[in-house]
Amino acid sequence: MKILMLSSSFPYPPSRGGTEVRTFNLLKYLAQRHQITLVTQPHAAVTEAEIAALRAEVTELKLFDLPASPQAAPKLARLSGQMQRLAQSWLSNTPPNVLHRYSPEMQAYVTAALASREFAAVTCEHSVNEIYIQPEFQQLTKTVVDIHSSVYAWTRNHLEMGASQAASRDRLYLPLLKRYEQRYCRKFEQIVVTTEDDRQEIRQLCPEAQIQVIPNGVDLDLFPCRRHDPSSCDLAFVGAMDASHNIDAARFFALEVMPLLRQRYPSACFRIVGARPVPAVLELAAQPGIVVTGAVSSMVAELHKATVCVVPLRTGFGIKNKTLEAMAAGVPVVGSDRGLEGLAVERPLRALRANCVEEYLEAIGRLFESAELREQLSAAGRIFVQREYTWEQAGAAYERVLNGS
């Protein structure tokens, strides 16, 4: 089968973020059995070596330039451009970030490629790529959008939790985002999401939609189970530290949980591990017992150093790679409802759940005090991921969607 995959985000290396990890691993699986043409837009930091490595994974790689950044323009021109994009967003019911990445050249290629009827399916890897699909394309091929998570639900949740970095802007855009998702979901024959919560969110916006839940996975070779328990009071939280949900989580845990935890365990250390930490995260390193690492050479090595991995997310929808990777690495997890979304962790016990300061203190204390409980969660978490959350399983499910089975 010939498949056209659209990914505005350049999905290599598959360690930059959740979108890139998911896109790369799904295309890698499909490319073993099908002819994949990947259409993508490399950003300025992408190297020729990375382009060559991605090209080797697919049948054909089509590259298109990203539009020039508005920040490069003079101040007056930037302001004028912002007003124009705002007006265009409201008129088209399309968020500014989608319009900004839009490439007319990429649109022309996609339209011509689908008109040729050579592709059995076209997939949009993340909802931002929906802009290239027209409703009439359903007459030419199977149309699929892999949403990853609802942008409307994500933004609404950030506002509800007080975690938005631009609350006034997000309140303004919230009605637009709702109309946007209602509109674009109707263009696709099949919608793919990562959790049941997201399925319900999209179902409310588009009741007639055909929605399939396909969770994320883990490359078990990249995240081997740890060989020994550090038996320390070290905690780790991992992720891209310029993402709003991670910033909020890191600050909540560092400022509200750690001071009380260190009263009970003076040697407790909280390592915030991830690339691109913003100033609001960097300043946390001034607090006792807190380390901000920035980018690291090996995420799994950082996980193996920790006695416990915490996932104190208070916002955001979708299944979390960070949670699955920690469980695969054999590191006991204490996570919130958002951090454990989509995962059955209570029966049998595979992770501990916490949603407020007192619950984090109780759960982490249990793990610090009990090597037996740490061993139990370590083994159960690894087995859980092996059985249900590999990229092979996710890829096979995605293939069934594309085959219509």
N, C-alpha and C positions, 0 to 999 in steps of 0.2 A: 504494500500500500504506500502511496506517495502522500506525505503529510507536510503541510505548510505550517510552520510554527512561528508566531510573531512574539518577539520579546524586546521591548524598548530598552530594558535593562540588559547590559552585556553580561551573560551568565557564566563568566569565567574570570578569575578562578572561582570555584564554587565554595568559597569560604567568606565572601564579602558580606553577605546578608541572607536573610531567609528567602527572599524572592529568587536570588541567584542560585542558592543551593537547590531549591525545589525545581526550578526550570532546568538546570543542568542535569540533575539526576533523572528526571523524567525523559528528557531527550536522549540521554545516554542509554536508557533502557530501550526506548522505542527504536533507536538507531540500530540495535542488534537484529531487528526483524523487519524494519521498514526503511524506505528512502525518505530521509528528513531534509527538507530545505528550511534552514533557520534564517529569519530576517531579524536583524538587530541593529542597535545604534551604539557603537563603542564610545565611551567617554574619553576625556583627554588623557587620563592616566593609564589607559589600556596600552599594553606594549605589543610589538609585532610578534614576540614569542607567544603571548597569550592568544592573539588572533590565530596564529598557526596551530596552537594546541586545540582551540575550539574547532577550527576548520577540520581537523583530523577526526573529530567525533561525528560529523554529519556528512550527508551526501553533497550538500551545497550550502555555502555560507554567503549570504547577501548582506553587505554592510551599507548603512546610510548614515549621513552626518546628523548629529544633533544640532538644533538651531543654536545660534549664538546666545550666550547668557545675557540677560538684560542688565546684569551688574557691570558689564563691560561698557555700557553706554554712558554718556554724560548724565548728570543728575536730572536735568530738566527732561531729557529724552526718556529716562527711566520712569519718571513720574507720569509722563504722557502715555508711555507704553503700558504702565500699570492700569491707568484709567481705561485704556482701550481694551485690555484683556479682561478687566472686570465687566465692562459692558458686553463684550463678546460672550463671556461666561454665562451671564444671565439670559442673553438672547438665545443661546444654544443649549442651555441647561447642561453645560459641561464644565468641570472644574478647571481653573487656570493651569494647574500642573499638567493636565492632559493636553490642553491646547498648546502649551509651551513646547512640549516634546514632539508635537505633530510635524511630520515630514511629508510635504506634497509628493516628493520623489518616491518615498516609500509607499504612499497611497497609490500612486500610479502603477508601481510594480505589483502590489497586491491585487489591485483590480484587474490588471491584465493577466496575471497568473491564474486567478480564479475563473476568468472568462474563458481561458483555454481549456478548462475542465480536466486538466491533467492531475489535479489533486483530489484525493478522496475525502480529505478533511482539512480544515484550517483551525488552528488553536491559537487563542490569545492567552499568553502566559502572564497573568495579572490583568486586572480590569482596565488598567491604563491603556492597553492595546486595543480595546473595543472600538476606538474611534475609526479604525481602518475597516471595520466591517459594516456593510449596509444590509438592511433587512432582506433585500432581494437576493443576497448571496446564498440564502438557504435553498434557492432553486438550483444552485450550481454545485454545492458541496455540503458536507456536514460541517456545521459551525459550532465550535466549543469555546467557552471562556472559562479558564481556570482562575477564579476570582482571588484565591488565597484568603481574603477576608473582606467583609463589607466595610467600605470606606465610610458610609453613612453611620453605621453602628459604631465603628471605631471612633469617629469624631464626636458623636453624641456621648459615648462613654467617657472620653477625655474631659468633656465639659462637665458631666455629672460628677466626676471625681476631682474636679479642680486641677487637672493635670495638663490642660492645654497650654501651650507656650504662646499662643496668640488667641485668647479667648474671644475677644471682640470680633476678630476675623472669622473664627470658626462658628460663632453664633450666627453671623451674617450668612455664611455659606451652608449651614445645615439644611435649610429647606431646599437649596439648590442640589445638594448631594442626594437628598431623598428622591427628588424628581429625576436626577441623573441615573440613579440605579434602577428606578422603575422603568425608565426609557430603554436603557441599553440592554437590560436583561431580556427584553422581548425580542431582541434581534437574534438570539442564539437558540439553536435546537437543543443544546445541552449546556447546563451550568455545573461547574465543579467547585466545591468548597472543601475546607479541611476539617470542619467539626459540625456536629449536629446543631450547636448554637447558631452557627453561621447559616446553616440550612433554614432554620426557623426565621432568622432575620430576613433572608432573601425571600422566603415564602410569604412573609407579611407584605413585602413590597410588590411581589409579582406572583400571585397565587397559582397561576397557570404554568409556571416554569417547571421544567424537568431538571431536578437537582440531584447530583450524586455527591456523597461525601467520600473523599479520598484523602486520608491523613498524610502528613509528612512521614519521612523515614530517616534512617540513619545508615551511614556506611560503616558497618561493623569493623571493617579493617582499619578505618581511620580512628575509630573510638573503641579500642580494646578495653576489656575489663581490667581494672587495677589489680595488682598482685598482692598488695598489702594495705592495711588500714593505717593511716598516719597517726591515729589515736591522739590527735592534738585538739585544740579548740579553734581550728582554722575553718573559715567559711569562704565560699566563693560565689560570686554572681557574675555571669558571663553574658556578653552580647555587645552589639554596636552601641557605643556610648554617646552617640549623637542622635539616637532615636528617642522620641519623646516618652514612650512607655518605659524604656530602660532608664532614662534620666529620672523620671518620677520614682521608679522602684528603688534605684540606688539611693536617692536622697531620703526617701521614707525609711528605708532600713538603717541607713547610716545615722540619721538624726533622731529617729524615734525608738528604734529597737536596740542598737548597739550600746548606747550609754547604760541602759538597764541591764543588758546582757553582761557587760563588763563588770558591773557591780557583783554579779554572781560568779563570773569567770574572768578574772582580771587579765588573763593571757589571751583572751579571745581576739582574733584578728579577722577582719572582713576585707577580702581582696576583691576589688572591682576590676574585672578583667575584660578588656575589649578595646577595639580601635576607636580612634577619633573622639576621645572624651572631651566634652564641651567644658567651658569654665565652671558651670554649675556642678559638674562632677569632679573636676580637678580640685576644686576648693575643699572637697570632703576629705582629702588627704591630710588636712590640718587637724582633723579630729583624731583622738587617741585610738589606736588599734585599726586604723583604716589605711589601706594601700590602694592606690589607683595605678594600674600597670601600664595603661595604654595598649597598643598592639603588641602581641606576643607571637613568638615563632611557632608555638605548639599549644593549641587550646586544650587538647586532651592531657598534656603534661600538667597544665595549670589545674585542671579538674582533679587529676590524681593526687595533687598536693593537698587537696581540701578534705577535711573530715566530713563536711556536709556542704552540699550545694543548695543555696537558697534561691528561689524564684519568686520574689516578693512583688510581682506585677499587680497593679491595681487597675490598669486600663488595658484596652486592646482585645481584639478577638482573634480566633484562629489557634490552631495547635502550635505549640512552641518547640522549635528545633532545640533550643537550649535545654529544655526539660528532657527530651528524648535522648539527647547526647550525653547528659549527665547520668541518666539511668543506664544507658549502654556502657558507659565507662565504669559502672559499678560504684558510683558515688551516691550515698543516700541523699534524697531530695526532700526539702521542706518547701512547699509552694502554696500559693494562693489559688483560689478558684480560677482566676485568669491564667495563672501559670500552669495549672494542671488541666486546663480546658480540654475536653474531649477524651480524657484518659480515665479509665476505671482503675483506681489505685487503692480502694479500701478493702475489697474482698476478692482475693487475698490482699494483705497489706503490702503495697509496693512503694509508697511515699507517704509522707505526713502532710496534712493540710493545715494551713494557718491563714487567717485573714485580718487579724488585728495584733497589736503589740503583745498582748498577754498570750495569745495562741502561739506566736513565734517563740516567745520565751519558753513556754512549756514544751513545745515540740523539739526545739534545739537542745534544751536541757536534757530531755529524754535520750537523745542521740549522743550527746557528750558523755552521759553517765553510763550508757549501755553498749558495750562492744557487741553483745549478742544481737541487739536490735539493729545496729549498723550492719552487721553481717547479713541479717535477714533481708533488709531493704536492698543491700548491694546485690545479693544473688537474685532476689525477686525482680528487681528492676531490669537487670540484664536479660533474664529469661523473657520477661514481658516484651522488651523491644525485639529480641530475636524472633519471637513467635508472631508478633503483630505489626511491627513498625520498621520494616526494612524498605529500602528503595525498590527492591525487586517486587515486593508486594504492592507498593504504591504504583509502580510502573505497569504491572500486570492489570491492575484495576483501571488505570488510565487507558490502556490498550483496549480493554473491553468496552469502555465508553466510546472510543473512536470507531470500534467495529460495530457498534450498535447492539452489543449483546449484553 
